[in-house]
Amino acid sequence: MSSLVFSATDLQQITALAKQAGEAILAVYAQSDLHIDVKQDDSPVTAADIASHNVIVVGLQKGFPSIAIMSEEAADIDWNTRKNWQTYWLIDPLDGTKEFIKRNGEFTVNIALIHQGKAIAGVVHAPVLNKCYSGIVGQGAWLDNNGNVTELNISDRAIANPPVVVGSRSHISPDVASYLTQVGEHTMLSVGSSLKFCMVAEGQADVYPRLGLTSEWDTAAAQAVLEAAGGVVVEYPSLTPLRYNQKENILNPYFIAASTAWFDD
């Protein structure tokens, strides 16, 4: 596969891989002991994170052997190496580990293809919900909901009155609270993991303001899905496109994910 071309067939291959990783996660989810450990940054990691990581990495190395891989569970890649990558896979084998531990089903498998700093294709699979979102920027986005596949397109979607805001399941940061005062009257929805982007891509929400810390693997796949569906993800307050692998630090700046109508004057 050329680093500049990503086809619908390639997307199907990645979607199948995400679903396979989801099955590995569910095998752990069904157990009474989730084998929870704590990483150096104090974030939790479970046997499911590792099982999903292994499935995805093996599949990507077999299907796309020339493309580098960066995973949350194997992120210790030297910047001097990584900064030269034009194209690479950016994956979060289990986004929403805290939701996984709570057993609320709001966790996902995230696989993104990054090219020249842009998330150009992505798959977000929620195994408990049996929903799989996928997209290629410029080609389209789709939702496989328990085998029923529909196209996602919010390019012409008007803002709801009052607007619907989606946010973190855990808490609203002070900066988000301040942003919401600018929004004024609104309806607030809460959900875990990268599903917040997907709710915007489905047209269930108008905007997802994330004015708090996230890592690049948390957002890339869902950004690709949302932008493929006609939405946008921009840094805040600059409103410049959110990009990847532009610096040694893998933390994202503040960002706003929304339908394009959100930014219309």
N, C-alpha and C positions, 0 to 999 in steps of 0.2 A: 504493500500500500504506500503510495506516495505520501510524504508528510503534509502535502497541500490538499489532498483529496480524502474525504471520508464519506463513504457511500451508505445508502440505506442497508445494504447487506452487512457492512461493517457494524452498523448500529445494532442490527439484529444479533450479531455475534456477541456484542458487549451486553446487550439486554439479557441474553441467555446466560451469560457469565454472572451477571448481577443476581439473577434468579437462583442460580446454583449456589452462590454465596449466601443468599437468603435461606436456602435449605440448610446449609451448614449452621447458620445462626439459630434457626428454629430447633435444630437437634439439641443445642445447648439450652435454649429457652425452655424446653420441655422438662429439663432436669430440675431437681430441687436445689442443687448446688450449682451456682453460676460461676464458681471459681474466680472470685473477684480479687484483683490485686490493685495496688496503687502505684502509678508511675512517678517519676521524679518531679513532675509538675503538679503532683497531688491529684491528678485526674484519674478516674477509675478505668481499669481495663479488665476484660473478662476473657474466658476461653472462647467466647463467640467472636470477639474482635480478632483474635489470632486465627481462628478457623476460617473466617471470612477472608482475611488478608491472604492466607495461604492459597485458597481457592482462586482468588482474583489474580494474584501474581503468577501462579502457574499457568493460568489460562491466557493471560496477556503475553507472557514470554513465549508461549506456544503459537499463539495466533498472530502476534505482532512483534517478532523477535528483535527488530531494529529500533524499537521505540523504548526510551528510558522510562522508568517507573518511580514515582514517589508516593509513598503511603504514610498515613499517620503512624502506622506501626513499624515503619522503617524509614524514619525521616532524617537520620543522621548522615545526610549527604553533604559533602563539603561544598561551600558556596562557589569556590573556584571551579568546581566541576559543573555544578548545577547552572551557573550563570551563562554557560555556553549552550545550554539546551534550547533548541529552536522548537522542538516538539517533544512532548512527554505525557505520560498518563499521570493524573493526580487523583488519588483515591482515598476515601475514608471508608474502611471496611465495615464500620458500624458507627454511623453518625447518630448520636443520641444515646450514648452508653448509659447515662443516668436514667433515661426513659426505659431502656432495656431492663435495668435493675429494678425499676418500679413496676415493670411488667404492664405498662399501659399501651404497648403496641406502637408508640409514636417514635420509631427509630427507622433508619434507612441504610441502605447500601448505596454509596456514591462513587461513581466512576466517571471521570472527566478526561477529555483530550484537550490539552493546551497546545496552542501553536502561536508562536511569536507573542506570548503574553496574554493571549485571548482564549477564553474557554469556548471552543468551537463545536463541541459535541458533549453530550452527557446523558447519563442514566441515573435515575433516583428510584430505587426499589424499596417499598415498604412491605416486608414479607408477611407480617401479621395482618395487615390491612388488605393484602393481595392486590396492591396497586403499584404499577410500574410506570413511571414517567420517563420519556426519552425525547431527545431532540437533537437536531443538527442546525446550527444557526444558518439562516438563509434557505433552508430546505423544509423545515417544519418541525412540529412537536406533537407528541401523541401520549395518550393515557391508555394503558392496558389495565382495565378494572375487572379483575377476575375473568379475564379472557375476552372481555368486550372492549375493543379498541376504538377510540374516538380521537379525532384531531383536536388539538388545542390551538386556539387563535383568539387573542385578546386585542389585536391591533386596532380594532374599531370600537372597543368597549368603552362606554361612558362611565364616569365615576358615579358610584351609588350616592344617594342622598338620604341620610348622612353617609359619608364614606366609611368603608369597612377596613379596619386596620388589624393586621395579624402580628402577634408578638410572641415572646418567649413564654414557655409554659412555667418557667421558674420564677421570674420576677421582671418588673419593668424598671430599667435603669433610670437614674435622675435625668440623664440627657434625653432619653426617649420621652419621659414625662414632660420635659420642657418642649420638645418637638410637638407633642400632641396638643399642647396649649395653643400652638400656632395653627394646628389643624382645626381646632374648635370642636364642635359637636361631631361625634363619630361613634361607631359600633366597634367594640374591641373583641377579637377572637384570640385564643391562646392555643398553641400547639407546639410540640417538640420537634427538634431536628430540622433538617432542610425542607421538611414538609411545608414550612411557612412560605418559601418561594413557590412551591407547587400550588398552594392555595391561590396565589396571585395568578399563576399560569392557567389555572382552571377557571378563573373569573369569580372565585368565591371571596376574594379580598382585593382591595384596591392597592394597598401599599404595605410593605414590610420594612419599617425603619429599624436598622440594627446599629444603634449608637453605643456599641460595647465591643468587647474583644471577641474575635473569631479567628480561626486559622484558615489558610487558603484551601485546605482540603475540605473544610466545612461547607464551602460555598460554590466551588467551581462547577460541579455537575449540575446543581440546581440553577445556577446562573445560566448555563448553556440551555437548559430546558426552558427557562422563563424567556430568554431572549429569542429562542427559536419559536416561541409562541407569540412573539410580538411585544414583549415587555422589555424593560431596561433595568440594569443594575449600575448605579453610579456612586462614586465616593461622595461623602457629605462632609463639609458643605460645598466643595468645589464643583460637584455634579459632573466630574470627569469619569469616563468609563472605568469600572473596577477591573484591574489587570493582575496578572500573576507572574511570579518569578522575576520580579523587577528589583528585588533587594534581598539581602541576606536574611533578614527577619521574615518569617513566614506568617506573621500576624497581619490581618487585613486592617485597613483604616475603617472608620465609620462608613456605612453605606446605606443607600435607600434602594430597595427593590420594588418596582411598581409597574403598572400599566403606563404606556406613554402619555395617556391623557392626564395623568397625575401632575405632569410638569407643564401642561399647557397653561398659558396665562388666561 
